[in-house]
Amino acid sequence: MQLFQFLHDKKFHEFLLHIDYNLANNVLETGCQYCEGNLHVGDYPRKPHGLTSQFRDIYAERLSFCCAKCKKRNTPPSVRFFGRYWYVAPVLLLISALTRPINDKLIDKIYHFFGIHVFKSTIKRWRQWWGSVFASSTFWRQSKGIMPSTIADITLPIPRLLMQIYGGETEDSLLETLKFITPISYGFHRLI
């Protein structure tokens, strides 16, 4: 867990916000996904979990748009948020990637490292989601076809496997994994 010191660096979280702005600009330029109408800013507030107070302002809003014509919401992909989950995407992904048994020792380590309380039942639910909903999704089945042969080692939790494909336990591997899974938080491949 000590490898993820970048989680305590404001520049890392600001960079995620910058990526989200770029993703949002792509959606804005494309127009409404339903009727191709013009989009207007329709950001909505979020009360993210899994962060110390010093980073909450970076996660206070989910970038989104509303169509001027059909009034439907057009929410772009995000590397900061994992669909409707309350926990921010980087923390949810890292905790889901842990291979240790879910016990008090793990909960204590998470609190010590991340400065947050996560219930055992929450971690169990996340692991079940990755192992069932995500693992059986069209997105994952299609993605496995373009992955390296190391994907066969499915004994690892999927988030950990993805991070290893993208370079292991580094800031870059987390960023690449977050970018890779953005399609499941919106649009056709939405799982959350």
C-alpha positions as CSV (number, residue, x, y, z in Angstrom):
1,M,0.0,0.0,0.0
2,Q,2.9,2.3,0.5
3,L,3.5,2.5,-3.2
4,F,0.4,4.6,-3.6
5,Q,1.7,7.8,-2.0
6,F,0.5,9.8,-5.0
7,L,-3.0,9.5,-3.5
8,H,-2.0,12.0,-0.9
9,D,-0.8,14.5,-3.5
10,K,-3.2,17.2,-4.6
11,K,-1.6,17.3,-8.0
12,F,-2.7,13.7,-8.7
13,H,-6.4,14.6,-8.0
14,E,-6.2,17.8,-10.0
15,F,-4.8,15.8,-12.9
16,L,-7.8,13.4,-12.7
17,L,-10.1,16.5,-12.8
18,H,-8.2,17.7,-15.9
19,I,-8.8,14.3,-17.6
20,D,-12.5,14.6,-16.7
21,Y,-12.6,18.1,-18.3
22,N,-11.1,16.7,-21.5
23,L,-13.6,13.8,-21.5
24,A,-16.5,16.3,-20.9
25,N,-15.3,18.6,-23.7
26,N,-15.4,15.6,-26.1
27,V,-19.1,15.0,-25.1
28,L,-19.9,18.7,-25.4
29,E,-18.4,19.0,-28.9
30,T,-20.3,15.9,-30.1
31,G,-23.7,17.2,-28.9
32,C,-26.6,15.2,-27.4
33,Q,-26.2,11.5,-27.7
34,Y,-30.0,11.2,-28.1
35,C,-30.9,14.0,-30.6
36,E,-27.6,15.7,-31.5
37,G,-28.9,18.9,-29.9
38,N,-26.8,21.5,-28.2
39,L,-25.7,20.8,-24.6
40,H,-25.7,23.1,-21.7
41,V,-23.7,22.6,-18.5
42,G,-25.7,20.6,-15.9
43,D,-23.0,19.6,-13.4
44,Y,-24.4,18.1,-10.2
45,P,-23.1,18.0,-6.7
46,R,-21.4,14.9,-5.3
47,K,-20.5,14.1,-1.7
48,P,-17.7,11.7,-2.3
49,H,-16.5,9.1,0.2
50,G,-13.0,7.8,0.5
51,L,-11.1,11.0,0.6
52,T,-9.6,13.2,3.3
53,S,-11.1,16.6,3.5
54,Q,-8.2,18.3,1.7
55,F,-9.3,16.8,-1.7
56,R,-13.0,16.9,-1.4
57,D,-13.4,20.2,-3.4
58,I,-11.9,18.5,-6.4
59,Y,-14.6,15.9,-6.3
60,A,-17.5,18.1,-5.3
61,E,-19.2,18.1,-8.7
62,R,-19.8,15.5,-11.4
63,L,-19.4,17.1,-14.8
64,S,-22.6,16.7,-16.8
65,F,-24.7,18.3,-19.5
66,C,-28.4,18.7,-20.3
67,C,-29.7,18.9,-23.9
68,A,-31.3,22.2,-24.9
69,K,-33.6,20.3,-27.3
70,C,-34.7,17.0,-25.7
71,K,-33.8,17.9,-22.1
72,K,-32.0,14.6,-21.5
73,R,-28.9,14.4,-19.4
74,N,-25.6,13.6,-21.1
75,T,-23.0,12.6,-18.5
76,P,-19.5,12.1,-19.8
77,P,-17.2,9.3,-18.7
78,S,-15.1,10.0,-15.6
79,V,-11.9,8.8,-14.1
80,R,-12.9,10.5,-10.7
81,F,-16.2,8.8,-10.3
82,F,-17.2,5.2,-10.7
83,G,-20.8,5.5,-11.8
84,R,-23.2,6.1,-8.9
85,Y,-20.8,4.7,-6.2
86,W,-20.2,7.1,-3.4
87,Y,-16.5,6.2,-3.1
88,V,-14.2,8.0,-5.6
89,A,-12.9,5.8,-8.4
90,P,-9.2,5.7,-7.5
91,V,-9.9,4.5,-4.0
92,L,-12.6,2.1,-5.0
93,L,-10.3,0.6,-7.6
94,L,-7.3,0.3,-5.3
95,I,-9.3,-1.3,-2.4
96,S,-11.0,-3.7,-4.8
97,A,-7.5,-4.7,-6.1
98,L,-6.4,-5.9,-2.6
99,T,-6.0,-9.6,-2.4
100,R,-5.9,-9.9,1.4
101,P,-8.7,-11.6,3.3
102,I,-11.4,-9.2,4.5
103,N,-10.8,-8.9,8.2
104,D,-10.1,-6.3,10.9
105,K,-6.4,-6.2,10.0
106,L,-7.3,-5.2,6.5
107,I,-9.8,-2.6,7.7
108,D,-7.1,-1.1,10.0
109,K,-4.6,-0.9,7.2
110,I,-7.1,0.8,4.9
111,Y,-7.8,3.3,7.6
112,H,-4.1,3.9,8.3
113,F,-3.2,4.3,4.7
114,F,-6.3,6.1,3.2
115,G,-7.5,7.8,6.4
116,I,-11.0,6.4,5.8
117,H,-13.4,3.9,7.3
118,V,-14.7,1.2,4.9
119,F,-17.0,-1.5,6.2
120,K,-16.1,-5.2,5.5
121,S,-19.5,-5.6,3.9
122,T,-18.7,-2.7,1.4
123,I,-15.4,-4.4,0.4
124,K,-17.2,-7.7,0.0
125,R,-19.9,-6.1,-2.1
126,W,-17.3,-4.5,-4.4
127,R,-15.4,-7.8,-4.8
128,Q,-18.7,-9.6,-5.6
129,W,-19.6,-6.9,-8.2
130,W,-16.2,-7.2,-10.0
131,G,-16.4,-11.0,-9.9
132,S,-20.0,-11.3,-11.2
133,V,-21.5,-8.2,-12.8
134,F,-18.2,-6.9,-14.4
135,A,-16.8,-10.3,-15.2
136,S,-19.9,-11.3,-17.1
137,S,-20.4,-8.0,-18.9
138,T,-20.2,-7.5,-22.7
139,F,-17.5,-4.9,-22.1
140,W,-15.2,-7.3,-20.2
141,R,-15.8,-10.2,-22.6
142,Q,-14.9,-7.9,-25.6
143,S,-12.0,-6.4,-23.7
144,K,-10.4,-9.7,-22.9
145,G,-10.1,-10.4,-26.6
146,I,-7.6,-7.5,-27.0
147,M,-5.7,-8.1,-23.7
148,P,-2.3,-9.8,-23.4
149,S,-2.3,-13.5,-22.7
150,T,-1.7,-12.8,-19.0
151,I,-5.4,-12.2,-18.7
152,A,-5.8,-15.9,-18.3
153,D,-4.6,-15.6,-14.7
154,I,-8.1,-14.7,-13.6
155,T,-7.4,-15.9,-10.0
156,L,-6.4,-12.3,-9.2
157,P,-9.1,-9.7,-8.6
158,I,-9.9,-8.1,-11.9
159,P,-8.8,-4.6,-10.8
160,R,-5.4,-5.9,-9.7
161,L,-5.1,-7.9,-13.0
162,L,-5.9,-4.7,-15.0
163,M,-3.4,-2.7,-13.0
164,Q,-0.7,-5.3,-13.7
165,I,-1.5,-5.2,-17.4
166,Y,-0.9,-1.5,-17.3
167,G,2.4,-1.7,-15.3
168,G,1.8,-2.8,-11.8
169,E,1.4,-0.7,-8.7
170,T,2.2,2.7,-10.0
171,E,0.4,6.0,-10.5
172,D,0.5,5.4,-14.3
173,S,-1.1,2.0,-14.0
174,L,-3.9,3.3,-11.9
175,L,-4.5,6.2,-14.4
176,E,-4.5,3.8,-17.4
177,T,-6.9,1.4,-15.6
178,L,-9.2,4.2,-14.7
179,K,-9.3,5.4,-18.3
180,F,-9.8,1.8,-19.5
181,I,-12.9,1.3,-17.4
182,T,-14.6,4.7,-18.0
183,P,-17.0,3.2,-20.6
184,I,-18.8,1.1,-17.8
185,S,-19.9,4.3,-16.0
186,Y,-21.9,5.8,-18.9
187,G,-23.6,5.0,-22.2
188,F,-24.0,1.7,-23.9
189,H,-21.6,-0.3,-21.6
190,R,-23.0,1.2,-18.4
191,L,-22.9,-1.3,-15.5
192,I,-23.3,1.0,-12.6
